[in-house]
Each structure stands twice: as C-alpha cells, then as structure tokens.
Amino acid sequence: MALNTSGIIGQSTTLAGVFRMLSKVAPTDSTVLVTGESGTGKELLVRALHSNSHRASKPFVPINCGAIPRELLESELFGHEKGAFTHAIRSRPGRFELADGGTVFLDEIGEMDLNLQVKILRVLQEKEIERVGGAGCKKVDVRIVAATNRDLEAEVAAGRFREDLYYRLNVIPLHLPPLRERGGDVLLLAQHFLECFCRKKSRSLLRLAPDTRRVMTAYSWPGNVRELENFMERLSVLVDGDNVALSDLPQKILNQVGDTPDLMPFPREMSVSGPAPLVSREPAESKIPPVFVWPDLAVLESENMNLRDFLDAVESRLIDEALEKVGSVKNQAAELLGIKRTTLIEKLKKRNL
C-alpha cells in the first residue's frame, strides 16, 4: 500500500530516509520517539504515522506537555472524578480515554514533570490509567508516540528525565532532519508557502529570483520550516511586483550567507509535486551506467593501493567534485552525494578540510 504522507513536502534524500523508516514503523504498535529541532514539523510526521497505521480510523489525540500548566496536565491526560479538586463539578475523561483504540501524541515530552513521568511509565507498562481522584484503574488501548526537541539522554544524565521512561519511549527512534540538511526542499517549501499565501491574499503569484533562490538555499534556517513559512507570509505582504529580489531579503539572511556571486545556482529546478518517492529497491547493478567499468585487482596492484586506500580516493574525488559543483555549500553537496550534511562534515573533518 502506498505511504500516505499528506502535508509533508520534500524530495530530499534525507527525507526519503525518514519515509522509509515511517513505512516500516507505522503498521506496528511499537512506541515511537520523534526527535528534531523546533519547527521541523514533528507533529505532521506523527500524524502521518497514525494515518498509515491500523489505528487510522480511531482518534488521534495530541497534547503539548509544555503548553499546559503542570498542575493541570495530569487531569488533561488521565481525566478526573467529580470533587477531585476545586471546580471539578463533574467527572471528565482525559486524553488517554478519548484516544482509546487510537494514538496519543505527547509533544514536548521533555517538559513533563518527573512525578507525572512515573504515571506515563505505568500506562506504557500496564496499559491502564487512573483518573485524578479515582479509586480504580481503567484499561486503555492506545499507541503512544512522543516527540521532543531536547536531548533526552542529556536530560537523563542531569536528573531531569527518568531513565526508565526514556528507554520505554525510545523503542523506535525517528529523527526529523533540520531544514538546512534537506537541500532543495527549501525551495519546494518556499514556493508552496508563497502560493498558499498569495492565494489567500488574492494577489498575483510571487516567484523567487535566481539570486534569491541561491541565497535561500545557502541560509541555515535556524527556525526550520516554521521560520520559512512565516518568512514567506511576510514576503507575500510586503513585496511589490511579481518577483522576490535580493533587496527583499532581510539583512540577517544576507549577512549569514555572505557574497552572492560566490554562491553557485542550485543544481536542478525544483517543483512542488508532493513527497519524495521511496527509494527504488532495484539491484544496485541496474543503476550503473552502461559505460561504467568495474575496477579489478589489477588496478589496485598497479597503483600499489589496498582496498581502503582505493575507496578513500574514490570518496574524496566525488566529495571534491560535489563541493566544486555547488560552490562549497555543504547541504547542497550532501544532497548531490545522497548523504546527510552531518555525515559530509565528519568526512571533511577527517581530511582536515
């Protein structure tokens, strides 16, 4: 069955890796911990996880653990009985009861109070909850998916997060990469947001000028997709004419990127055509160009090289070519090579570059 990733836009190799993991995890009932920087779209990913599961017809119930006061969060999660506290004039079910048969999404789980973490652990282990002021337990059938932008291992080490709960949540880790590691997805998303905002404001469609495209791909987007979306809305209001020029970009972006002439154009034109297709499972041999000639042992002997030296030389040459092609913009080079930006940086460090 085709993976439903409605709402998630991107064609980068890093996002394709996330989709592959999603397709494996969604049909199961395993607990998932989604990590990623703020603004990367973790809730969209979790909604896709739910919509591709056998619980898709049942409720999806999100709760932001950092947005609700600590003294109210327990009641929100587990419900309460009449008279359990002041103003509890009637019994009320909590989010876990409302989600029975479906998925509970605990967003910003790292913000949760330690005392409440114990009760979440009980739900994971025993599949039961107890209302505030209640005298007995209730069984609930829910899948728990949690998300955080914090380093939970560091939180555990600092004593701010329970170690046992961390390991119960981290059965399947799913990491959503930051926008700066998604290459051309920046332009896909930017054009998509521009189209949406221009349509809402009943104005002619804005296009990104070539220099603007180059700068936007090179910018690091510390606020990720959320920052990009807000910025596109600003442009849809403030830009005159039909093109977004360099002069329309804030100085903050221009200062970080540096001199525009030093940037190379993005290697291919992008179009918003939905999520990235999953990587083909065809044998690797079918993807090799017909002019390719496999090296043999005679090559190693003639160059007085071992296998490791040969592979390092090939890797270095391809990395140098990719960097040269995109003007040393690392996220674009990583996209060309089909690896993560962090992986490319580690390889460059090993070469002292």
Long-range contacts (C-beta under 8 A, 24 or more apart in sequence): 3-48, 3-52, 3-275, 3-278, 4-48, 4-51, 4-52, 5-48, 5-274, 5-275, 6-48, 6-51, 7-44, 7-47, 7-48, 8-41, 8-44, 8-45, 8-48, 8-275, 9-185, 9-188, 9-189, 9-192, 9-272, 9-274, 9-275, 10-182, 10-185, 10-188, 10-189, 10-275, 10-276, 11-184, 11-185, 11-188, 11-270, 11-273, 11-275, 11-276, 12-181, 12-182, 12-183, 12-184, 12-185, 12-276, 12-335, 13-183, 13-276, 13-335, 13-338, 13-339, 14-177, 14-181, 14-182, 14-183, 14-340, 15-177, 15-182, 15-185, 15-275, 15-276, 16-276, 16-277, 16-278, 16-279, 18-45, 18-174, 18-175, 18-176, 18-177, 19-275, 19-276, 19-278, 20-278, 20-279, 21-174, 22-48, 22-49, 22-52, 22-174, 23-52, 23-278, 25-49, 25-172, 25-174, 26-52, 26-53, 27-52, 27-53, 27-54, 28-53, 28-172, 29-143, 30-171, 30-172, 31-124, 31-143, 31-144, 31-145, 31-146, 31-168, 31-169, 31-171, 31-172, 32-145, 32-146, 32-171, 32-172, 32-173, 32-174, 33-109, 33-145, 33-146, 33-147, 33-148, 33-152, 33-169, 33-170, 33-171, 33-172, 33-173, 33-174, 34-145, 34-146, 34-147, 34-148, 34-174, 34-175, 34-176, 35-147, 35-148, 35-149, 35-152, 35-173, 35-174, 35-175, 35-176, 36-147, 36-149, 36-175, 36-176, 36-177, 36-178, 37-149, 37-178, 37-224, 38-149, 38-223, 38-224, 38-226, 39-179, 39-223, 39-224, 39-225, 39-226, 39-227, 40-176, 40-177, 40-178, 40-179, 40-224, 40-225, 41-176, 41-224, 41-225, 42-107, 42-147, 42-149, 42-176, 43-105, 43-107, 43-147, 45-174, 45-176, 46-103, 46-105, 46-145, 46-147, 49-103, 49-145, 49-174, 50-102, 50-103, 50-105, 50-143, 50-145, 53-103, 53-143, 55-101, 55-102, 55-103, 55-143, 58-99, 58-100, 58-101, 58-102, 58-103, 59-98, 59-99, 59-100, 59-101, 59-102, 59-103, 60-99, 60-102, 60-103, 60-105, 61-95, 61-96, 61-98, 61-99, 61-102, 61-103, 61-104, 61-105, 62-105, 62-107, 63-95, 63-104, 63-105, 63-106, 63-107, 64-107, 64-108, 65-106, 65-107, 65-108, 65-109, 65-111, 65-112, 66-107, 66-108, 66-111, 67-108, 70-113, 70-116, 73-112, 73-113, 73-116, 74-116, 74-119, 74-132, 75-132, 77-116, 77-119, 77-120, 77-129, 78-119, 78-129, 78-130, 78-131, 78-132, 79-129, 79-131, 79-132, 79-134, 80-131, 80-132, 80-133, 80-134, 81-131, 81-132, 81-133, 81-134, 82-133, 83-133, 84-131, 84-132, 84-133, 84-134, 85-132, 85-133, 88-132, 88-133, 91-131, 93-131, 94-129, 94-131, 96-123, 96-129, 96-140, 96-142, 97-129, 97-138, 97-140, 99-140, 99-142, 100-140, 100-141, 100-142, 101-141, 101-142, 102-142, 102-143, 103-142, 103-143, 103-144, 103-145, 104-142, 104-143, 104-144, 104-145, 105-145, 105-146, 105-147, 106-144, 106-145, 106-146, 106-147, 107-146, 107-147, 108-147, 108-148, 108-149, 109-146, 109-147, 109-148, 109-152, 109-169, 110-148, 110-149, 110-150, 110-152, 110-155, 110-160, 110-161, 114-160, 114-161, 114-162, 117-161, 117-162, 117-165, 118-162, 118-165, 120-144, 120-165, 121-162, 121-164, 121-165, 121-168, 124-165, 124-168, 124-169, 125-168, 144-169, 177-340, 178-221, 178-224, 179-221, 179-224, 179-225, 179-228, 180-220, 180-221, 180-331, 180-341, 181-331, 181-334, 181-340, 181-341, 181-342, 182-331, 182-335, 183-217, 183-331, 183-332, 183-334, 183-335, 184-217, 184-266, 184-268, 184-270, 184-332, 184-335, 186-216, 186-217, 186-219, 186-221, 186-228, 187-213, 187-216, 187-217, 187-266, 187-270, 188-270, 188-271, 188-272, 189-225, 189-228, 189-229, 190-216, 190-228, 190-232, 191-270, 191-272, 192-272, 193-228, 193-229, 193-232, 193-233, 194-232, 194-235, 194-236, 194-244, 195-272, 197-232, 197-233, 197-236, 197-237, 198-236, 201-236, 201-237, 203-236, 204-242, 205-242, 206-235, 206-236, 206-239, 206-242, 206-243, 206-244, 207-242, 207-243, 207-244, 208-243, 208-244, 209-243, 209-244, 209-245, 209-246, 210-265, 211-245, 211-246, 211-260, 212-244, 212-245, 212-246, 212-248, 212-249, 213-265, 213-266, 214-260, 214-263, 214-264, 214-265, 214-266, 215-246, 215-249, 215-253, 215-254, 215-257, 215-260, 215-263, 216-249, 216-253, 217-266, 217-329, 217-331, 217-332, 218-257, 218-263, 218-329, 218-332, 219-253, 219-256, 219-257, 220-256, 262-327, 263-327, 263-329, 264-325, 264-326, 264-327, 264-329, 264-332, 266-326, 266-332, 267-325, 267-326, 267-332, 267-336, 315-347, 316-351, 319-344, 319-347, 319-348
